[in-house]
Amino acid sequence: MVFNSLHLAIIVFLVAAAIFAASPLVIALLIAPRNRGGDYKIPYECGVKPYGKAWDHFAFNYHIYALIFIAFDVDILYLYPVGVGYRNLEGWLPLAELSFFLFFVLLAVAYFQAKGVFTWARRIEL
């Protein structure tokens, strides 16, 4: 293999990218404050000092609801382009494909309902 200017340009850009990616980390190590006292170990709540039982964790069911919301939100993102471009499609195949997709989304909803995921528990102790 012959080393030419294209190879040199690739190497220069890789080195420049590595320096560009590492420079914020190095700068943060050099100029970041190293104070470990005071309010450093309290949880951050939108700039307001926490009160009460601020160290309590959220119940696990909140995380399950967040994951289900993200999953169905992504499904809706797949449906939006179909809704926009549906008028330009012809035949029954696009309708069959959309029905196939929605069938599995509704099957997932039925599965979660049967498992009791949508019932709001008071508190799940870990």
VEXKOLVEX-112405 format. One record per atom (N, C-alpha, C, O): atom name; z, x, y. Coordinates in steps of 0.2 Angstrom, whole numbers, plus 2048, in hexadecimal, padded with zeros to 3 digits. Example, Ala and Ser with C-alpha at 12.3 -4.5 7.8 and 13.67 -1.06 7.14 Angstrom:
# VEXKOLVEX-112405
atome	w	u	v
N	827	842	7E4
CA	827	83E	7EA
C	827	842	7F0
O	82A	847	7EF
N	823	840	7F5
CA	824	844	7FB
C	827	840	800
O	828	843	806
//
This chain:
# VEXKOLVEX-112405
atome	w	u	v
N	800	804	7FA
CA	800	800	800
C	800	804	806
O	804	809	806
N	7FC	803	80B
CA	7FB	806	811
C	800	803	816
O	800	7FD	817
N	804	807	81A
CA	808	805	81F
C	804	805	825
O	802	80A	828
N	804	7FF	828
CA	800	7FE	82E
C	805	7FB	834
O	80B	7FA	833
N	801	7F9	839
CA	805	7F6	83F
C	808	7EF	83D
O	80D	7ED	840
N	805	7EB	839
CA	808	7E5	837
C	80F	7E6	834
O	813	7E2	835
N	80F	7EB	82F
CA	815	7EC	82C
C	81B	7EE	831
O	821	7EC	830
N	819	7F3	835
CA	81D	7F5	83A
C	820	7EF	83F
O	826	7EF	840
N	81C	7EA	840
CA	81E	7E5	844
C	822	7E0	841
O	827	7DE	843
N	821	7DF	83A
CA	826	7DB	836
C	82D	7DF	836
O	832	7DB	836
N	82D	7E5	835
CA	833	7E9	834
C	837	7E8	83B
O	83D	7E7	83B
N	833	7E9	841
CA	836	7E9	847
C	839	7E2	849
O	83F	7E1	84B
N	836	7DD	847
CA	838	7D6	848
C	83E	7D4	843
O	842	7D1	845
N	83E	7D7	83D
CA	844	7D6	839
C	84A	7D9	83C
O	850	7D6	83B
N	849	7DF	83E
CA	84F	7E3	841
C	851	7DF	847
O	857	7DF	849
N	84D	7DD	84C
CA	84E	7D9	852
C	852	7D3	850
O	857	7D1	853
N	850	7CF	84B
CA	853	7C9	849
C	85A	7CA	846
O	85F	7C7	848
N	85B	7D0	843
CA	862	7D2	840
C	866	7D3	846
O	86C	7D1	846
N	864	7D7	84B
CA	868	7D9	851
C	869	7D2	855
O	86F	7D2	857
N	864	7CE	855
CA	865	7C8	859
C	86B	7C3	856
O	86F	7C0	859
N	86B	7C3	84F
CA	86F	7BF	84B
C	876	7C2	84B
O	87B	7BE	84C
N	877	7C9	84B
CA	87D	7CC	84B
C	881	7CD	851
O	887	7CE	852
N	87D	7CD	857
CA	880	7CF	85D
C	885	7CA	860
O	88A	7CC	862
N	884	7C3	85F
CA	88A	7BF	861
C	890	7C0	85D
O	896	7BF	860
N	890	7C2	857
CA	896	7C3	853
C	899	7CA	855
O	89F	7CA	856
N	895	7CF	857
CA	898	7D5	859
C	89B	7D4	860
O	8A1	7D7	861
N	898	7D0	864
CA	89A	7CF	86B
C	8A1	7CB	86B
O	8A6	7CC	86E
N	8A1	7C6	866
CA	8A7	7C2	865
C	8AD	7C6	863
O	8B3	7C6	865
N	8AC	7CB	85E
CA	8B1	7D0	85C
C	8B4	7D4	862
O	8B9	7D6	862
N	8AF	7D6	866
CA	8B1	7DB	86B
C	8B5	7D7	871
O	8BA	7DA	874
N	8B3	7D1	873
CA	8B6	7CE	879
C	8BA	7C8	878
O	8BD	7C5	87C
N	8BB	7C6	872
CA	8BF	7C0	870
C	8C6	7C2	871
O	8C8	7C7	86F
N	8CA	7BD	874
CA	8D1	7BE	874
C	8D5	7BE	86E
O	8D3	7BB	869
N	8DA	7C2	86D
CA	8DD	7C3	867
C	8E4	7C1	867
O	8E9	7C3	864
N	8E5	7BC	86C
CA	8EC	7B9	86C
C	8ED	7B4	866
O	8E9	7B0	865
N	8F3	7B5	863
CA	8F4	7B1	85D
C	8FA	7AC	85E
O	8FD	7A9	85A
N	8FD	7AC	864
CA	903	7A8	866
C	901	7A2	869
O	8FC	7A0	86B
N	906	79E	86B
CA	906	798	86F
C	902	792	86B
O	905	791	866
N	8FD	790	86E
CA	8FA	78A	86C
C	8F4	78C	866
O	8F0	788	865
N	8F4	792	864
CA	8EF	794	860
C	8EF	790	859
O	8EA	78F	856
N	8F5	78F	856
CA	8F5	78C	850
C	8F6	784	850
O	8F7	781	84A
N	8F6	781	855
CA	8F6	77A	855
C	8EF	777	854
O	8EA	77A	856
N	8EE	771	851
CA	8E8	76E	850
C	8E5	76C	857
O	8E8	76A	85C
N	8DE	76C	857
CA	8DB	76B	85E
C	8D9	763	85D
O	8D5	761	859
N	8DB	75F	862
CA	8D9	758	863
C	8D6	757	869
O	8D9	754	86E
N	8D0	759	86B
CA	8CC	757	871
C	8D0	75A	877
O	8D0	756	87C
N	8D3	75F	877
CA	8D7	762	87C
C	8DE	75F	87E
O	8E1	761	882
N	8E0	75A	87A
CA	8E6	757	87B
C	8EB	75A	876
O	8EA	75B	870
N	8F1	75C	878
CA	8F6	75E	874
C	8F8	759	86E
O	8F9	753	870
N	8F8	75B	868
CA	8FA	756	863
C	901	754	863
O	905	758	865
N	902	74E	861
CA	909	74B	861
C	90A	747	85A
O	905	745	857
N	910	747	858
CA	911	743	852
C	910	748	84C
O	911	74E	84C
N	90D	745	846
CA	90B	748	840
C	904	74B	841
O	900	749	83D
N	903	750	845
CA	8FC	752	846
C	8F9	756	840
O	8F3	757	83F
N	8FE	759	83C
CA	8FC	75D	836
C	8FA	759	830
O	8F8	75C	82B
N	8FB	752	830
CA	8F9	74E	82B
C	8F1	74E	82A
O	8EE	74E	82F
N	8EF	74E	824
CA	8E8	74E	823
C	8E6	747	822
O	8EA	743	820
N	8DF	746	823
CA	8DC	73F	822
C	8DC	73E	81A
O	8DC	743	816
N	8DD	738	819
CA	8DC	736	812
C	8D5	737	80F
O	8D0	737	813
N	8D5	738	809
CA	8CF	73A	806
C	8C9	735	806
O	8C3	736	806
N	8CB	72F	806
CA	8C6	729	807
C	8C2	729	80D
O	8BD	727	80D
N	8C5	72C	813
CA	8C1	72D	819
C	8BB	732	818
O	8B5	730	81A
N	8BC	737	814
CA	8B6	73B	812
C	8B1	738	80E
O	8AB	739	80F
N	8B3	734	809
CA	8AE	730	805
C	8AA	72C	809
O	8A4	72B	808
N	8AD	728	80E
CA	8A9	724	812
C	8A4	728	817
O	89F	726	818
N	8A6	72E	819
CA	8A2	732	81D
C	89C	734	819
O	896	734	81B
N	89D	736	813
CA	898	738	80E
C	893	733	80D
O	88D	734	80D
N	895	72D	80C
CA	891	727	80A
C	88D	725	810
O	887	724	810
N	890	726	816
CA	88D	724	81C
C	887	729	81D
O	881	727	81F
N	888	730	81C
CA	883	735	81D
C	87D	733	818
O	877	734	81A
N	87F	732	812
CA	87A	730	80D
C	875	72B	80F
O	86F	72B	80E
N	878	725	811
CA	874	71F	813
C	871	720	819
O	86B	71D	81B
N	873	724	81E
CA	870	726	824
C	86A	72A	823
O	865	729	826
N	86A	72E	81E
CA	864	732	81C
C	85F	72D	819
O	859	72E	81A
N	861	729	815
CA	85C	724	812
C	859	720	818
O	853	71E	817
N	85C	71E	81D
CA	859	71A	822
C	854	71F	826
O	84F	71C	828
N	856	725	826
CA	851	72A	829
C	84A	72A	825
O	845	72B	828
N	84B	729	81F
CA	844	729	81B
C	841	722	81C
O	83B	722	81C
N	844	71D	81E
CA	841	716	81F
C	83E	716	826
O	839	712	826
N	840	719	82B
CA	83D	719	831
C	836	71A	831
O	832	717	834
N	834	720	82F
CA	82C	722	82F
C	828	71D	82B
O	823	71B	82D
N	82B	71A	826
CA	827	715	822
C	826	70F	826
O	821	70C	826
N	82C	70D	82A
CA	82B	707	82E
C	826	708	834
O	823	703	836
N	826	70E	837
CA	821	70F	83C
C	81A	70F	839
O	815	70D	83C
N	819	713	834
CA	812	713	831
C	810	70E	82C
O	80A	70F	829
N	814	709	82B
CA	812	704	826
C	80C	700	828
O	808	6FE	823
N	80B	6FF	82E
CA	805	6FB	830
C	7FF	6FE	82F
O	7F9	6FB	82F
N	7FF	705	82E
CA	7F8	708	82D
C	7F7	709	826
O	7F1	70C	824
N	7FB	707	821
CA	7FA	708	81A
C	7F7	701	817
O	7F8	6FC	81A
N	7F3	702	812
CA	7F0	6FD	80F
C	7F1	6FC	808
O	7F3	701	804
N	7F1	6F6	805
CA	7F3	6F5	7FE
C	7FA	6F4	7FC
O	7FE	6F4	801
N	7FB	6F3	7F6
CA	802	6F2	7F3
C	806	6F8	7F2
O	80C	6F7	7F1
N	803	6FE	7F1
CA	806	704	7EF
C	80C	706	7F4
O	811	708	7F2
N	80B	706	7FA
CA	810	707	7FF
C	816	703	7FE
O	81C	705	7FF
N	815	6FC	7FE
CA	81A	6F7	7FD
C	81E	6F9	7F6
O	824	6F8	7F6
N	81A	6FA	7F1
CA	81E	6FC	7EA
C	822	702	7EB
O	828	703	7E8
N	81F	707	7EF
CA	823	70D	7EF
C	82A	70C	7F4
O	82F	70F	7F2
N	829	708	7F9
CA	82F	707	7FD
C	834	702	7F9
O	83A	703	7FA
N	831	6FE	7F5
CA	836	6FA	7F1
C	839	6FE	7EC
O	83F	6FD	7EA
N	836	703	7E9
CA	839	707	7E4
C	83F	70B	7E8
O	844	70C	7E5
N	83E	70E	7ED
CA	843	711	7F1
C	849	70D	7F3
O	84E	70F	7F2
N	847	707	7F6
CA	84D	703	7F7
C	851	700	7F1
O	857	6FF	7F2
N	84D	6FF	7EC
CA	851	6FD	7E6
C	856	703	7E4
O	85C	701	7E2
N	855	709	7E4
CA	85A	70E	7E3
C	85F	70E	7E8
O	865	710	7E6
N	85D	70D	7EE
CA	863	70D	7F4
C	867	707	7F2
O	86D	708	7F3
N	865	701	7F1
CA	869	6FB	7EF
C	86D	6FC	7E9
O	872	6FA	7E8
N	86A	700	7E4
CA	86D	702	7DE
C	873	706	7DF
O	879	705	7DC
N	873	70B	7E4
CA	878	70F	7E6
C	87E	70B	7E9
O	884	70C	7E8
N	87C	706	7ED
CA	881	702	7F1
C	884	6FE	7EC
O	88A	6FD	7EC
N	881	6FB	7E7
CA	884	6F7	7E2
C	889	6FB	7DD
O	88E	6F9	7DC
N	887	702	7DC
CA	88B	706	7D8
C	892	708	7DC
O	897	708	7D9
N	891	709	7E2
CA	897	70B	7E7
C	89B	705	7E7
O	8A1	705	7E7
N	898	6FF	7E8
CA	89C	6F9	7E8
C	8A0	6F7	7E1
O	8A6	6F5	7E2
N	89D	6F9	7DC
CA	8A0	6F8	7D5
C	8A6	6FD	7D4
O	8AB	6FB	7D1
N	8A5	703	7D7
CA	8AA	708	7D6
C	8B0	707	7DB
O	8B5	70A	7DB
N	8AF	702	7E0
CA	8B4	700	7E5
C	8B5	705	7EB
O	8BA	706	7EE
N	8AF	709	7EC
CA	8AF	70D	7F1
C	8B0	70A	7F8
O	8B3	70D	7FD
N	8AD	704	7F9
CA	8AD	701	7FF
C	8B3	6FD	801
O	8B4	6FA	806
N	8B8	6FD	7FC
CA	8BE	6FA	7FD
C	8C3	6FF	801
O	8C4	704	7FE
N	8C5	6FD	807
CA	8C9	701	80B
C	8D0	702	808
O	8D4	6FD	808
N	8D2	708	805
CA	8D9	709	803
C	8DD	70A	808
O	8DB	70D	80E
N	8E4	709	808
CA	8E9	70A	80D
C	8E9	712	80E
O	8E9	714	813
N	8EB	715	808
CA	8EC	71C	808
C	8EB	71F	801
O	8EE	71C	7FD
N	8E7	724	801
CA	8E7	727	7FA
C	8EB	72E	7FA
O	8E9	732	7FE
N	8F0	72E	7F6
CA	8F4	734	7F6
C	8F1	73A	7F2
O	8EF	738	7EC
N	8F1	740	7F4
CA	8EE	745	7F0
C	8F3	749	7ED
O	8F2	74E	7E9
//
